[in-house]
Amino acid sequence: MSEELFLRLFGKSLTDVRDILSKDFNERDITSFLDCYFKTLLKIAETGEMSLFPGTISVLERLKNTRWKLALCTNVHTPFIDIYRRIFNLDRYFQSYYWADKDQEEIIPKEKMIKNILKEFNTNYAVMIGDRSIDINAAQKNDILTVGCLYGFGSREELKNADYLINSIEELPDLLFKISKSSPKIK
């Protein structure tokens, strides 16, 4: 499997990953690949070899001291969210978490995760920050603003429908301040 294909899978839902792989691989090979893929990522995460994008912690610190409530909405699965919360000390910043198998009965689509976050926070106003089209599409289905992250795994083409684009996470606080002052969707 090429590195290009491997990187294209990051941030995708498990359904999307299976669809992408099914074009070139049979079901047995896909299952074998996914088993190896998740075991490898879990090992990397458990050994602390993963890191956040540069500037993430300072941005989270800055946002923690504002009126913004932060929720993490991700396609990762339970073992990963547990490790990320622990090694990156995410509970200091995020008030809520929604991930793919949080329900454990079914895989939760990102659109539903966002709907649950809006309900939990008792609001219709939010901004989704993401680096994949799935993030942008799910947010738009919930009628909230979107910020596409060009420093992540998605391309400019993939993120073309985002309301805003940023090249670095360090641009986020100023953009959120601007949005909060000018957008009728944010009160």
C-alpha distance (Angstrom), angle and dihedral (degrees) to the residues before:
residue distance angle dihedral
M1 . . .
S2 3.78 . .
E3 3.80 122.5 .
E4 3.81 87.9 -123.6
L5 3.81 91.6 58.8
F6 3.80 91.5 43.1
L7 3.83 91.5 54.4
R8 3.81 92.1 45.1
L9 3.81 88.1 62.9
F10 3.82 95.9 58.4
G11 3.78 112.5 108.8
K12 3.78 94.2 10.1
S13 3.78 122.8 125.0
L14 3.79 116.6 -104.9
T15 3.82 88.7 -111.1
D16 3.82 90.9 54.2
V17 3.81 91.6 46.4
R18 3.80 90.5 52.6
D19 3.82 90.7 48.0
I20 3.81 92.1 50.6
L21 3.80 93.3 47.3
S22 3.81 94.3 44.2
K23 3.80 89.5 69.8
D24 3.80 90.8 68.1
F25 3.81 107.3 16.2
N26 3.80 139.1 52.5
E27 3.82 121.8 -119.4
R28 3.81 94.2 -99.8
D29 3.82 91.7 53.2
I30 3.81 91.2 45.8
T31 3.80 91.8 52.0
S32 3.80 90.9 46.9
F33 3.80 91.7 47.9
L34 3.82 93.1 48.5
D35 3.79 91.7 49.3
C36 3.81 90.8 51.7
Y37 3.83 92.3 41.2
F38 3.82 94.1 53.4
K39 3.80 93.8 42.6
T40 3.81 90.6 50.8
L41 3.81 93.5 47.2
L42 3.80 91.1 46.4
K43 3.81 91.0 51.1
I44 3.81 90.7 49.2
A45 3.81 91.1 48.7
E46 3.81 93.9 45.8
T47 3.81 92.0 51.6
G48 3.80 91.0 51.6
E49 3.79 93.9 -118.0
M50 3.82 91.6 132.1
S51 3.76 121.5 89.9
L52 3.76 138.0 -172.2
F53 3.78 121.6 -114.0
P54 3.81 111.1 -81.1
G55 3.80 110.8 -86.5
T56 3.81 95.2 21.5
I57 3.80 97.0 117.7
S58 3.81 94.0 48.6
V59 3.82 90.3 49.1
L60 3.81 91.6 48.4
E61 3.82 89.7 48.7
R62 3.79 89.9 51.1
L63 3.82 93.3 47.4
K64 3.81 92.2 45.5
N65 3.80 88.0 65.7
T66 3.82 94.7 53.0
R67 3.79 134.5 75.3
W68 3.82 91.0 -96.9
K69 3.80 115.9 112.0
L70 3.77 112.2 -147.6
A71 3.79 126.7 -143.9
L72 3.78 126.4 176.8
C73 3.81 113.6 -135.8
T74 3.78 112.8 -176.8
N75 3.80 144.5 156.1
V76 3.81 92.3 -133.8
H77 3.79 120.7 112.6
T78 3.81 131.6 -116.8
P79 3.83 100.2 -87.0
F80 3.80 90.4 53.3
I81 3.79 97.2 46.0
D82 3.80 89.3 50.5
I83 3.80 92.1 51.2
Y84 3.82 94.1 44.0
R85 3.79 91.5 49.9
R86 3.78 90.2 51.6
I87 3.82 103.4 41.4
F88 3.81 95.8 39.9
N89 3.82 95.1 37.1
L90 3.80 89.4 -129.2
D91 3.79 95.7 166.7
R92 3.81 87.4 76.1
Y93 3.81 88.8 67.5
F94 3.80 111.7 23.7
Q95 3.78 124.3 69.9
S96 3.79 94.2 -168.8
Y97 3.80 142.5 18.2
Y98 3.78 132.4 -154.4
W99 3.78 121.0 179.0
A100 3.79 137.8 169.4
D101 3.80 100.2 -89.9
K102 3.80 100.1 24.8
D103 3.79 89.4 120.6
Q104 3.84 90.7 50.3
E105 3.82 88.2 -156.0
E106 3.79 94.2 78.3
I107 3.77 142.3 -7.7
I108 3.79 107.0 -88.0
P109 3.83 115.0 -135.7
K110 3.79 114.3 -130.4
E111 3.81 91.2 -117.4
K112 3.82 89.2 61.0
M113 3.82 91.9 44.4
I114 3.81 89.3 57.2
K115 3.79 91.2 46.8
N116 3.83 88.7 52.7
I117 3.80 92.0 49.3
L118 3.80 91.8 50.8
K119 3.79 89.7 49.6
E120 3.82 93.0 47.1
F121 3.81 91.9 50.1
N122 3.82 90.6 41.4
T123 3.78 93.9 -129.0
N124 3.79 142.5 112.3
Y125 3.78 91.9 -156.5
A126 3.78 121.2 87.7
V127 3.78 144.8 124.1
M128 3.81 121.6 -128.1
I129 3.78 114.2 -148.7
G130 3.78 113.6 -163.7
D131 3.76 147.1 141.6
R132 3.79 100.5 -141.8
S133 3.79 134.2 67.3
I134 3.81 88.6 -120.4
D135 3.82 87.6 65.4
I136 3.79 93.1 49.5
N137 3.81 94.9 44.1
A138 3.82 94.3 47.1
A139 3.81 91.4 49.7
Q140 3.79 93.0 47.9
K141 3.81 90.1 51.8
N142 3.81 85.8 57.4
D143 3.82 91.7 46.8
I144 3.79 95.9 -118.3
L145 3.79 130.8 132.9
T146 3.78 121.0 -95.9
V147 3.79 136.8 -146.8
G148 3.79 116.2 -163.1
C149 3.81 115.1 -150.3
L150 3.77 110.8 -142.4
Y151 3.81 90.6 -174.2
G152 3.83 90.9 65.9
F153 3.78 132.2 69.5
G154 3.81 99.8 -70.5
S155 3.78 123.5 86.4
R156 3.79 127.9 -127.9
E157 3.81 87.7 -104.5
E158 3.82 92.1 52.1
L159 3.83 90.7 49.5
K160 3.81 97.2 42.0
N161 3.82 92.8 115.1
A162 3.81 94.6 57.2
D163 3.80 116.4 115.2
Y164 3.81 90.2 -131.9
L165 3.81 135.6 13.5
I166 3.79 128.2 -151.2
N167 3.79 129.7 -169.3
S168 3.81 95.8 -157.2
I169 3.79 135.0 23.4
E170 3.79 86.8 -124.0
E171 3.83 88.0 72.1
L172 3.81 91.3 60.2
P173 3.84 103.6 84.5
D174 3.81 94.0 52.0
L175 3.81 91.0 45.3
L176 3.82 91.7 50.4
F177 3.80 89.9 49.8
K178 3.82 89.5 51.0
I179 3.81 91.4 47.2
S180 3.78 92.9 48.9
K181 3.81 90.4 52.9
S182 3.79 98.0 45.6
S183 3.80 111.7 26.2
P184 3.80 122.4 93.2
K185 3.84 86.6 -155.2
I186 3.83 91.7 64.0
K187 3.78 120.9 61.0
